[in-house]
Amino acid sequence: MAGLGLGTVEPDIHRVARDLLDALGRTLIAALAGTRDRQLPKSWAREDGPLPSPAEARRLRLARATFLRISDVEGGDVARAWFILGNKRLGATPLTAIREDRHDDLMAAIDDFLDQPLDPVFEIPLDVLLKLMIASIHDDEEGSR
């Protein structure tokens, strides 16, 4: 999400949708926005495309801000993983918290995540731990086929 125009003016919603498509893909965007139509995110990303509802737009903006905040510190891969991994503080995934409009809970969970640079058990950076976890999940899936 390079060149995101992070000035004081927020980008239009079509730009937000394009940024999220690059970062998370249409399925995750549809899920966090609260729509079952996985094609809508691609439509929202077009300059001449339809506008999301106010609630969907609010969620898209929150998702973009969340992704940027985490990826600026931990990188894009960790930020993507953070959206879909369960979060104890939220009692759900961050993606679900966005869909449920739990803004304050989400901000607290991000703060918790970013304030713990090392895993207390393994004493390695969280981005390395998450990458190992993701690799393990992929290995398990391939082994069960």
DSSP file with accessible surface (Angstrom, degrees, kcal/mol):
  #  RESIDUE AA STRUCTURE BP1 BP2  ACC     N-H-->O    O-->H-N    N-H-->O    O-->H-N    TCO  KAPPA ALPHA  PHI   PSI    X-CA   Y-CA   Z-CA
    1    1 A M              0   0   58      0, 0.0     3,-0.5     0, 0.0     2,-0.1   0.000 360.0 360.0 360.0  45.2    0.0    0.0    0.0
    2    2 A A        +     0   0   96      1,-0.2     0, 0.0     2,-0.1     0, 0.0  -0.356 360.0  23.8 -70.7 150.6    2.8    2.3   -1.0
    3    3 A G  S    S+     0   0   66      1,-0.1    -1,-0.2    -2,-0.1     0, 0.0   0.926  71.7 160.0  64.7  45.0    1.9    5.9   -1.9
    4    4 A L        -     0   0    8     -3,-0.5    -1,-0.1     1,-0.0     3,-0.1   0.417  54.8-116.2 -83.8   4.8   -1.3    5.9    0.1
    5    5 A G        -     0   0   51      1,-0.2     2,-0.9     5,-0.1    -1,-0.0   0.985  40.2-177.2  62.3  56.9   -1.6    9.6    0.3
    6    6 A L        +     0   0  108      4,-0.1    -1,-0.2     2,-0.1     4,-0.1  -0.124  35.7 123.4 -86.1  41.5   -1.3    9.7    4.1
    7    7 A G  S    S-     0   0   60     -2,-0.9    -3,-0.0     2,-0.3     0, 0.0   0.018  84.9 -80.5 -79.6-161.0   -1.8   13.5    4.4
    8    8 A T  S    S+     0   0  149      2,-0.1     2,-0.5     0, 0.0    -2,-0.1   0.718 110.7  80.5 -79.2 -20.2   -4.5   15.1    6.4
    9    9 A V  S    S-     0   0  117     -4,-0.0    -2,-0.3     1,-0.0     0, 0.0  -0.772  82.5-129.3 -90.7 127.2   -7.1   14.6    3.7
   10   10 A E        -     0   0  126     -2,-0.5     3,-0.1     1,-0.1    -4,-0.1  -0.504  27.5-111.3 -72.3 143.2   -8.6   11.1    3.7
   11   11 A P        -     0   0   23      0, 0.0    -1,-0.1     0, 0.0     5,-0.0  -0.296  40.6 -91.6 -69.0 158.2   -8.7    9.4    0.3
   12   12 A D     >  -     0   0   73      1,-0.1     4,-2.1     4,-0.0     3,-0.4  -0.233  40.0-104.4 -66.8 164.1  -12.0    8.8   -1.4
   13   13 A I  H  > S+     0   0   15      1,-0.3     4,-2.5     2,-0.2     5,-0.2   0.805 119.8  59.0 -65.5 -28.4  -13.7    5.6   -0.7
   14   14 A H  H  > S+     0   0   18      2,-0.2     4,-2.2     1,-0.2    -1,-0.3   0.917 107.9  46.5 -65.9 -39.9  -12.8    4.2   -4.1
   15   15 A R  H  > S+     0   0   73     -3,-0.4     4,-2.8     2,-0.2    -2,-0.2   0.903 110.4  53.3 -66.2 -41.3   -9.1    4.6   -3.3
   16   16 A V  H  X S+     0   0    1     -4,-2.1     4,-2.4     1,-0.2    -2,-0.2   0.941 109.7  48.3 -58.2 -46.1   -9.7    3.0    0.2
   17   17 A A  H  X S+     0   0    1     -4,-2.5     4,-2.4    27,-0.2    28,-0.2   0.906 111.2  50.1 -63.3 -40.8  -11.3    0.0   -1.5
   18   18 A R  H  X S+     0   0   77     -4,-2.2     4,-2.2     2,-0.2    -1,-0.2   0.928 110.3  50.1 -63.4 -44.8   -8.4   -0.3   -4.0
   19   19 A D  H  X S+     0   0    7     -4,-2.8     4,-1.8     1,-0.2    -2,-0.2   0.921 112.6  46.9 -59.2 -43.6   -5.8   -0.1   -1.2
   20   20 A L  H  X>S+     0   0    0     -4,-2.4     4,-3.8     2,-0.2     5,-1.1   0.864 107.3  56.6 -68.9 -35.6   -7.6   -2.8    0.7
   21   21 A L  H  X5S+     0   0   42     -4,-2.4     4,-0.7     1,-0.2    -1,-0.2   0.931 110.3  45.6 -59.1 -44.0   -7.9   -5.0   -2.4
   22   22 A D  H  <5S+     0   0  129     -4,-2.2    -1,-0.2     1,-0.2    -2,-0.2   0.862 122.1  37.5 -64.2 -37.3   -4.2   -4.9   -2.7
   23   23 A A  H  <5S+     0   0    6     -4,-1.8    -2,-0.2    -5,-0.2    -3,-0.2   0.883 136.4   7.5 -84.9 -41.7   -3.6   -5.5    1.0
   24   24 A L  H  <5S-     0   0   16     -4,-3.8     4,-0.5    -5,-0.1    -3,-0.2   0.621  93.7-122.9-121.0 -21.8   -6.4   -8.1    1.9
   25   25 A G     X< -     0   0   27     -5,-1.1     4,-1.9    -4,-0.7     5,-0.2   0.036  35.4 -76.4  87.8 161.0   -8.2   -9.2   -1.2
   26   26 A R  H  > S+     0   0   72      1,-0.2     4,-2.7     2,-0.2     5,-0.2   0.829 122.9  57.3 -69.0 -33.5  -11.9   -9.1   -2.0
   27   27 A T  H  > S+     0   0   66      2,-0.2     4,-2.2     1,-0.2    -1,-0.2   0.948 110.9  42.4 -65.6 -46.1  -13.1  -12.0    0.2
   28   28 A L  H  > S+     0   0   45     -4,-0.5     4,-2.7     2,-0.2     5,-0.2   0.893 114.5  52.1 -67.0 -37.2  -11.7  -10.5    3.4
   29   29 A I  H  X S+     0   0    0     -4,-1.9     4,-2.3     2,-0.2     5,-0.2   0.936 109.8  48.3 -64.2 -45.6  -12.9   -7.0    2.4
   30   30 A A  H  X>S+     0   0    2     -4,-2.7     5,-2.4     1,-0.2     4,-1.4   0.933 113.1  49.3 -59.0 -43.6  -16.4   -8.3    1.7
   31   31 A A  H  <5S+     0   0   31     -4,-2.2     3,-0.3    -5,-0.2    -2,-0.2   0.933 113.3  43.9 -63.9 -46.4  -16.4  -10.1    5.1
   32   32 A L  H  <5S+     0   0    0     -4,-2.7    -1,-0.2     1,-0.2    -2,-0.2   0.842 112.4  53.2 -71.7 -28.4  -15.2   -7.2    7.1
   33   33 A A  H  <5S-     0   0    0     -4,-2.3    -1,-0.2    -5,-0.2    -2,-0.2   0.747 115.2-116.8 -75.1 -22.4  -17.6   -4.8    5.4
   34   34 A G  T  <5S+     0   0   42     -4,-1.4     2,-0.3     1,-0.3    -3,-0.2   0.718  71.1 124.7  94.3  23.9  -20.5   -7.1    6.2
   35   35 A T      < -     0   0   25     -5,-2.4    -1,-0.3    -6,-0.2    -2,-0.1  -0.882  52.4-152.4-115.0 149.7  -21.6   -8.1    2.7
   36   36 A R  S    S+     0   0  248     -2,-0.3     2,-1.0     1,-0.0    -1,-0.1   0.560  74.2  96.1 -91.1 -10.1  -21.9  -11.6    1.2
   37   37 A D    >   -     0   0   76      1,-0.2     3,-1.1    -7,-0.1    -2,-0.1  -0.709  54.5-170.5 -86.2 105.0  -21.2  -10.4   -2.3
   38   38 A R  T 3  S+     0   0  117     -2,-1.0     4,-0.3     1,-0.2    -1,-0.2   0.595  82.3  62.7 -72.7  -9.5  -17.5  -10.9   -2.9
   39   39 A Q  T >> S+     0   0   86      1,-0.2     4,-1.6     2,-0.1     3,-0.6   0.716  82.8  79.5 -85.4 -22.2  -17.6   -8.9   -6.1
   40   40 A L  H <> S+     0   0   39     -3,-1.1     4,-3.2     1,-0.2     5,-0.3   0.887  84.5  58.7 -56.7 -43.1  -18.6   -5.7   -4.4
   41   41 A P  H 3> S+     0   0    0      0, 0.0     4,-1.5     0, 0.0    -1,-0.2   0.902 106.1  49.6 -56.4 -37.5  -15.1   -4.8   -3.3
   42   42 A K  H <> S+     0   0  105     -3,-0.6     4,-0.7    -4,-0.3    -2,-0.2   0.903 112.5  48.1 -65.6 -38.7  -13.9   -4.8   -6.9
   43   43 A S  H >< S+     0   0   28     -4,-1.6     3,-0.9     1,-0.2    -1,-0.2   0.913 109.4  52.0 -66.5 -43.4  -16.9   -2.6   -7.8
   44   44 A W  H 3< S+     0   0    4     -4,-3.2   -27,-0.2     1,-0.2    -1,-0.2   0.821 104.0  59.4 -61.5 -31.1  -16.2   -0.2   -5.0
   45   45 A A  H 3< S+     0   0    8     -4,-1.5    -1,-0.2    -5,-0.3     2,-0.2   0.729  85.6  92.9 -73.7 -21.3  -12.6    0.1   -6.1
   46   46 A R  S X< S-     0   0  121     -3,-0.9     3,-1.8    -4,-0.7   -29,-0.0  -0.529  78.7-132.8 -74.3 138.2  -13.5    1.4   -9.6
   47   47 A E  T 3  S+     0   0  111      1,-0.3    -1,-0.1    -2,-0.2   -33,-0.1   0.849 111.5  38.9 -57.1 -35.6  -13.6    5.2   -9.9
   48   48 A D  T 3  S+     0   0  137    -34,-0.1    -1,-0.3     2,-0.0    -4,-0.1   0.272  98.9 113.3 -98.2  11.3  -17.0    4.9  -11.6
   49   49 A G  S <  S-     0   0   11     -3,-1.8    -5,-0.1    -6,-0.2   -35,-0.1  -0.193  76.1 -81.2 -79.1 172.1  -18.2    2.1   -9.4
   50   50 A P        -     0   0   62      0, 0.0    -1,-0.2     0, 0.0    -4,-0.1  -0.264  44.5-113.8 -68.6 158.7  -21.0    2.2   -6.8
   51   51 A L        -     0   0  124      1,-0.1    -7,-0.1   -37,-0.0     2,-0.0  -0.746  27.1-119.2 -91.5 141.5  -20.5    3.6   -3.4
   52   52 A P        -     0   0   12      0, 0.0    -1,-0.1     0, 0.0   -39,-0.1  -0.357  41.3 -90.9 -69.1 161.0  -20.6    1.4   -0.3
   53   53 A S     >  -     0   0   48      1,-0.1     4,-3.1     4,-0.0     5,-0.3  -0.228  43.2-100.6 -62.9 163.8  -23.3    2.2    2.2
   54   54 A P  H  > S+     0   0  111      0, 0.0     4,-2.3     0, 0.0     5,-0.2   0.904 125.6  49.1 -55.8 -40.3  -22.2    4.5    5.0
   55   55 A A  H  > S+     0   0   27      2,-0.2     4,-2.1     1,-0.2     5,-0.2   0.922 112.8  46.9 -66.1 -43.3  -21.7    1.6    7.4
   56   56 A E  H  > S+     0   0   34      2,-0.2     4,-2.5     1,-0.2    -1,-0.2   0.924 112.0  50.7 -64.1 -42.6  -19.6   -0.3    4.8
   57   57 A A  H  X S+     0   0   18     -4,-3.1     4,-2.6     2,-0.2     5,-0.2   0.909 108.5  52.2 -61.8 -41.7  -17.6    2.8    4.1
   58   58 A R  H  X S+     0   0  126     -4,-2.3     4,-2.3    -5,-0.3    -1,-0.2   0.925 111.4  47.1 -60.6 -43.0  -16.9    3.3    7.8
   59   59 A R  H  X S+     0   0   40     -4,-2.1     4,-2.7     2,-0.2    -2,-0.2   0.887 110.4  52.0 -67.1 -40.0  -15.7   -0.3    8.1
   60   60 A L  H  X S+     0   0    0     -4,-2.5     4,-2.5     2,-0.2    -2,-0.2   0.928 111.0  47.5 -62.3 -43.8  -13.5    0.0    5.0
   61   61 A R  H  X S+     0   0   75     -4,-2.6     4,-2.5     2,-0.2    -2,-0.2   0.908 112.7  49.0 -64.6 -40.4  -11.9    3.2    6.4
   62   62 A L  H  X S+     0   0   20     -4,-2.3     4,-2.6    -5,-0.2    -2,-0.2   0.920 111.3  49.9 -64.8 -42.0  -11.3    1.5    9.8
   63   63 A A  H  X S+     0   0    0     -4,-2.7     4,-2.9     2,-0.2    -2,-0.2   0.921 111.4  48.5 -63.1 -43.5   -9.8   -1.6    8.1
   64   64 A R  H  X S+     0   0   22     -4,-2.5     4,-2.8     2,-0.2     5,-0.2   0.944 112.7  47.3 -62.5 -47.4   -7.4    0.6    6.0
   65   65 A A  H  X S+     0   0   52     -4,-2.5     4,-2.4     1,-0.2    -2,-0.2   0.909 113.6  49.1 -61.3 -40.2   -6.3    2.6    9.0
   66   66 A T  H  X S+     0   0    1     -4,-2.6     4,-2.2     2,-0.2     5,-0.3   0.938 111.3  48.6 -63.8 -48.0   -5.8   -0.6   11.0
   67   67 A F  H  X S+     0   0    6     -4,-2.9     4,-3.1     1,-0.2     5,-0.3   0.936 113.0  47.8 -58.7 -46.4   -3.8   -2.3    8.2
   68   68 A L  H  X S+     0   0   15     -4,-2.8     4,-2.3     1,-0.2    -1,-0.2   0.912 109.7  52.4 -62.4 -42.6   -1.6    0.8    7.9
   69   69 A R  H  X S+     0   0   94     -4,-2.4     4,-0.7    -5,-0.2    -1,-0.2   0.919 117.4  37.3 -61.8 -43.9   -1.0    1.1   11.6
   70   70 A I  H >X>S+     0   0    0     -4,-2.2     4,-3.5     1,-0.2     3,-0.8   0.926 116.1  51.2 -75.8 -43.4    0.1   -2.5   11.9
   71   71 A S  H 3X5S+     0   0   23     -4,-3.1     4,-1.4    -5,-0.3    -2,-0.2   0.837 102.4  61.3 -67.0 -29.8    2.0   -2.8    8.6
   72   72 A D  H 3<5S+     0   0  115     -4,-2.3    -1,-0.3    -5,-0.3    -2,-0.2   0.836 119.8  26.9 -62.4 -30.9    4.0    0.4    9.3
   73   73 A V  H <<5S+     0   0   90     -3,-0.8    -2,-0.2    -4,-0.7    -1,-0.2   0.853 139.7  19.1 -96.4 -45.2    5.4   -1.4   12.4
   74   74 A E  H  <5S-     0   0   29     -4,-3.5     4,-0.4     1,-0.2    -3,-0.2   0.506 105.9-108.7-110.1 -10.5    5.3   -5.1   11.6
   75   75 A G     X< -     0   0   29     -4,-1.4     4,-2.1    -5,-0.6    -1,-0.2  -0.067  36.0 -74.5  97.2 161.5    5.0   -5.3    7.8
   76   76 A G  H  > S+     0   0   25      1,-0.2     4,-2.6     2,-0.2     5,-0.2   0.856 124.4  54.9 -64.5 -39.4    2.2   -6.2    5.4
   77   77 A D  H  > S+     0   0   91      2,-0.2     4,-2.2     1,-0.2    -1,-0.2   0.924 111.2  45.1 -63.2 -42.9    2.3  -10.0    5.9
   78   78 A V  H  > S+     0   0    2     -4,-0.4     4,-2.8     2,-0.2    -1,-0.2   0.921 111.8  52.9 -66.9 -41.1    2.0   -9.6    9.7
   79   79 A A  H  X S+     0   0    0     -4,-2.1     4,-1.6     2,-0.2    -2,-0.2   0.930 109.8  48.5 -60.8 -44.0   -0.9   -7.1    9.2
   80   80 A R  H  X S+     0   0   86     -4,-2.6     4,-0.9     1,-0.2     3,-0.3   0.936 113.1  47.5 -60.8 -46.2   -2.8   -9.5    6.9
   81   81 A A  H >X S+     0   0    5     -4,-2.2     4,-1.8     1,-0.2     3,-0.9   0.903 106.0  58.9 -62.4 -39.8   -2.3  -12.4    9.4
   82   82 A W  H 3< S+     0   0   12     -4,-2.8    -1,-0.2     1,-0.3    -2,-0.2   0.872  99.9  57.9 -59.4 -36.3   -3.4  -10.2   12.3
   83   83 A F  H 3< S+     0   0    0     -4,-1.6    12,-2.0    -3,-0.3    13,-0.3   0.828 116.3  32.4 -62.8 -32.3   -6.8   -9.5   10.6
   84   84 A I  H << S+     0   0   90     -3,-0.9     2,-0.3    -4,-0.9    -1,-0.2   0.576  96.8  92.8-108.8 -10.8   -7.7  -13.2   10.4
   85   85 A L  S  < S-     0   0   40     -4,-1.8    10,-0.1     1,-0.1     7,-0.1  -0.605  85.4 -98.9 -83.6 146.3   -6.1  -14.7   13.5
   86   86 A G        -     0   0   66     -2,-0.3     2,-0.5     7,-0.2     7,-0.2  -0.267  34.8-151.9 -58.9 147.6   -8.1  -15.1   16.7
   87   87 A N  B  >> -A   92   0A  29      5,-1.9     4,-2.0     1,-0.1     5,-1.1  -0.979   9.7-153.1-129.8 118.7   -7.5  -12.3   19.2
   88   88 A K  T  45S+     0   0  213     -2,-0.5    -1,-0.1     1,-0.2     5,-0.0   0.883  96.7  53.5 -58.4 -42.3   -8.0  -13.0   22.9
   89   89 A R  T  45S+     0   0  140      1,-0.2    -1,-0.2     2,-0.1    20,-0.0   0.881 117.1  37.8 -61.7 -36.8   -8.8   -9.4   23.7
   90   90 A L  T  45S-     0   0    7     -3,-0.3    -1,-0.2     2,-0.3    -2,-0.2   0.678  96.3-136.8 -87.0 -20.6  -11.5   -9.3   21.1
   91   91 A G  T  <5S+     0   0   70     -4,-2.0     2,-0.3     1,-0.3    -3,-0.2   0.730  84.6  42.1  67.2  19.7  -12.8  -12.8   21.6
   92   92 A A  B   <S-A   87   0A  27     -5,-1.1    -5,-1.9    -7,-0.1    -2,-0.3  -0.909 106.3 -61.9-167.8-173.0  -12.9  -13.0   17.8
   93   93 A T     >  -     0   0   34     -2,-0.3     4,-2.0    -7,-0.2     3,-0.2  -0.578  44.3-118.0 -82.9 155.0  -10.8  -12.1   14.8
   94   94 A P  H  > S+     0   0    0      0, 0.0     4,-2.4     0, 0.0     5,-0.2   0.883 116.8  61.4 -58.1 -35.2  -10.1   -8.4   14.2
   95   95 A L  H  > S+     0   0   13    -12,-2.0     4,-2.2     1,-0.2     5,-0.2   0.929 105.1  46.8 -56.3 -43.7  -12.0   -8.8   10.9
   96   96 A T  H  > S+     0   0   25    -13,-0.3     4,-2.3    -3,-0.2    -1,-0.2   0.908 108.6  54.9 -66.2 -40.1  -15.1   -9.7   12.9
   97   97 A A  H  <>S+     0   0    0     -4,-2.0     5,-2.8     1,-0.2    -1,-0.2   0.891 108.6  48.7 -62.2 -37.7  -14.6   -6.8   15.3
   98   98 A I  H ><5S+     0   0    0     -4,-2.4     3,-1.9     3,-0.2    -1,-0.2   0.949 110.7  49.9 -65.5 -47.4  -14.5   -4.4   12.3
   99   99 A R  H 3<5S+     0   0   85     -4,-2.2    -2,-0.2     1,-0.3    -1,-0.2   0.860 111.5  49.7 -59.6 -33.5  -17.7   -6.0   10.9
  100  100 A E  T 3<5S-     0   0  103     -4,-2.3    -1,-0.3    -5,-0.2    -2,-0.2   0.325 113.5-119.8 -88.5   7.8  -19.3   -5.6   14.3
  101  101 A D  T < 5 +     0   0   62     -3,-1.9     2,-1.1     1,-0.2     3,-0.2   0.849  58.0 154.2  57.6  41.0  -18.2   -1.9   14.5
  102  102 A R     >< +     0   0   58     -5,-2.8     4,-2.5     1,-0.2     5,-0.2  -0.459   7.1 157.3 -96.3  61.3  -16.2   -2.5   17.7
  103  103 A H  H  >  +     0   0   93     -2,-1.1     4,-2.6     1,-0.2    -1,-0.2   0.904  68.6  46.8 -55.9 -51.5  -13.9    0.4   17.1
  104  104 A D  H  > S+     0   0  130     -3,-0.2     4,-2.1     1,-0.2    -1,-0.2   0.909 113.8  48.5 -62.4 -42.8  -12.7    1.0   20.7
  105  105 A D  H  > S+     0   0   75      2,-0.2     4,-2.2     1,-0.2    -1,-0.2   0.899 111.6  50.9 -61.9 -41.1  -12.1   -2.7   21.3
  106  106 A L  H  X S+     0   0    0     -4,-2.5     4,-2.5     2,-0.2    -2,-0.2   0.932 108.7  50.3 -63.8 -45.0  -10.1   -2.9   18.0
  107  107 A M  H  X S+     0   0   44     -4,-2.6     4,-2.5     1,-0.2    -1,-0.2   0.910 111.0  49.4 -61.9 -40.0   -8.0    0.1   18.9
  108  108 A A  H  X S+     0   0   19     -4,-2.1     4,-2.5     1,-0.2    -1,-0.2   0.902 110.3  50.8 -65.6 -39.1   -7.2   -1.5   22.3
  109  109 A A  H  X S+     0   0    1     -4,-2.2     4,-2.4     2,-0.2    -2,-0.2   0.892 110.2  49.5 -66.3 -38.3   -6.3   -4.8   20.6
  110  110 A I  H  X S+     0   0    0     -4,-2.5     4,-3.0     2,-0.2     5,-0.3   0.936 110.5  50.4 -64.6 -45.8   -4.0   -3.0   18.2
  111  111 A D  H  X S+     0   0   61     -4,-2.5     4,-2.1     1,-0.2    -2,-0.2   0.931 111.3  48.8 -56.9 -46.6   -2.3   -1.2   21.1
  112  112 A D  H  X S+     0   0   67     -4,-2.5     4,-0.5     2,-0.2    -1,-0.2   0.924 113.0  47.7 -58.0 -46.8   -1.8   -4.5   22.9
  113  113 A F  H >< S+     0   0   24     -4,-2.4     3,-1.0     1,-0.2    -2,-0.2   0.940 115.7  42.5 -61.7 -47.5   -0.4   -6.1   19.8
  114  114 A L  H 3< S+     0   0   29     -4,-3.0    -1,-0.2     1,-0.2    -2,-0.2   0.742 108.0  60.2 -76.3 -21.1    2.1   -3.3   19.0
  115  115 A D  H 3< S+     0   0  122     -4,-2.1    -1,-0.2    -5,-0.3    -2,-0.2   0.541  96.4  66.0 -81.7  -7.4    3.1   -2.8   22.6
  116  116 A Q    <<  +     0   0  107     -3,-1.0    -1,-0.2    -4,-0.5    10,-0.2  -0.733  57.6 168.7-113.5  82.6    4.4   -6.4   22.8
  117  117 A P        +     0   0   83      0, 0.0     9,-1.3     0, 0.0     2,-0.4   0.777  66.3  45.3 -69.6 -22.6    7.3   -6.5   20.5
  118  118 A L  B    S-B  125   0B  93      7,-0.2     3,-0.0    -3,-0.1     5,-0.0  -0.951  85.7-118.4-122.6 141.3    8.5   -9.9   21.7
  119  119 A D     >  -     0   0   28      5,-2.2     4,-2.3    -2,-0.4     5,-0.2  -0.611  25.7-139.0 -69.6 128.6    6.5  -13.1   22.4
  120  120 A P  T  4 S+     0   0   94      0, 0.0    -1,-0.1     0, 0.0    -2,-0.0   0.777  96.7  41.7 -66.7 -24.7    7.1  -13.8   26.1
  121  121 A V  T  4 S+     0   0  115      1,-0.1    -2,-0.0     3,-0.1    -3,-0.0   0.930 127.8  26.2 -85.5 -51.3    7.5  -17.5   25.7
  122  122 A F  T  4 S-     0   0  129      2,-0.1    -1,-0.1     3,-0.0    -3,-0.0   0.668  89.4-143.4 -89.3 -17.5    9.6  -17.7   22.6
  123  123 A E     <  +     0   0  149     -4,-2.3    -5,-0.0     1,-0.2     3,-0.0   0.900  58.3 121.6  51.1  46.5   11.3  -14.3   22.9
  124  124 A I  S    S-     0   0   49     -5,-0.2    -5,-2.2     1,-0.0    -1,-0.2  -0.931  75.3 -80.1-127.8 158.0   11.3  -13.8   19.2
  125  125 A P  B  >  -B  118   0B  56      0, 0.0     4,-2.2     0, 0.0     3,-0.4  -0.254  38.6-124.3 -56.9 143.0    9.7  -10.9   17.3
  126  126 A L  H  > S+     0   0   17     -9,-1.3     4,-3.1     1,-0.2     5,-0.2   0.848 109.2  59.2 -59.8 -35.2    6.0  -11.3   16.8
  127  127 A D  H  > S+     0   0   39    -10,-0.2     4,-2.1     1,-0.2    -1,-0.2   0.914 107.8  46.3 -63.9 -35.5    6.3  -11.0   13.0
  128  128 A V  H  > S+     0   0   62     -3,-0.4     4,-2.4     2,-0.2    -2,-0.2   0.937 112.8  49.9 -68.6 -43.6    8.6  -14.0   12.9
  129  129 A L  H  X S+     0   0   23     -4,-2.2     4,-2.4     1,-0.2    -2,-0.2   0.929 111.1  49.0 -60.9 -44.5    6.3  -16.0   15.2
  130  130 A L  H  X S+     0   0   17     -4,-3.1     4,-2.8     1,-0.2    -1,-0.2   0.909 109.9  51.3 -63.7 -40.3    3.3  -15.2   13.1
  131  131 A K  H  X S+     0   0  102     -4,-2.1     4,-2.5    -5,-0.2    -1,-0.2   0.912 110.4  49.2 -63.4 -40.0    5.1  -16.2    9.9
  132  132 A L  H  X S+     0   0  101     -4,-2.4     4,-2.3     2,-0.2    -2,-0.2   0.908 111.5  49.6 -63.7 -40.8    6.1  -19.5   11.6
  133  133 A M  H  X S+     0   0   80     -4,-2.4     4,-2.3     2,-0.2    -2,-0.2   0.926 111.7  48.0 -63.8 -44.1    2.5  -20.0   12.6
  134  134 A I  H  X S+     0   0   50     -4,-2.8     4,-2.5     1,-0.2    -2,-0.2   0.927 111.6  49.9 -63.8 -44.1    1.2  -19.3    9.1
  135  135 A A  H  X S+     0   0   45     -4,-2.5     4,-2.5     1,-0.2    -1,-0.2   0.909 110.2  51.6 -60.7 -39.1    3.8  -21.7    7.6
  136  136 A S  H  X S+     0   0   57     -4,-2.3     4,-2.6     2,-0.2    -1,-0.2   0.910 108.4  50.6 -64.9 -41.1    2.7  -24.3   10.1
  137  137 A I  H  X S+     0   0   72     -4,-2.3     4,-2.4     2,-0.2    -2,-0.2   0.938 111.6  47.8 -62.0 -46.0   -0.9  -23.9    9.1
  138  138 A H  H  X S+     0   0   94     -4,-2.5     4,-2.3     1,-0.2    -2,-0.2   0.909 111.5  50.7 -63.0 -39.7   -0.1  -24.3    5.4
  139  139 A D  H  X S+     0   0  109     -4,-2.5     4,-2.1     1,-0.2    -1,-0.2   0.911 110.5  49.5 -62.9 -42.8    2.1  -27.3    6.2
  140  140 A D  H  X S+     0   0  109     -4,-2.6     4,-1.3     1,-0.2    -2,-0.2   0.902 110.9  49.9 -62.8 -41.7   -0.8  -28.9    8.1
  141  141 A E  H  < S+     0   0   87     -4,-2.4     4,-0.3     1,-0.2     3,-0.2   0.914 112.4  46.3 -64.9 -41.9   -3.3  -28.2    5.3
  142  142 A E  H >< S+     0   0  128     -4,-2.3     3,-0.9     1,-0.2    -1,-0.2   0.859 110.0  54.4 -70.2 -32.9   -1.0  -29.8    2.7
  143  143 A G  H 3< S+     0   0   66     -4,-2.1    -1,-0.2     1,-0.2    -2,-0.2   0.778 104.2  55.0 -71.3 -23.3   -0.3  -32.8    4.9
  144  144 A S  T 3<        0   0   99     -4,-1.3    -1,-0.2    -3,-0.2    -2,-0.2   0.495 360.0 360.0 -89.2  -1.2   -4.0  -33.5    5.3
  145  145 A R    <         0   0  217     -3,-0.9    -3,-0.0    -4,-0.3    -4,-0.0  -0.423 360.0 360.0 -86.8 360.0   -4.6  -33.6    1.5
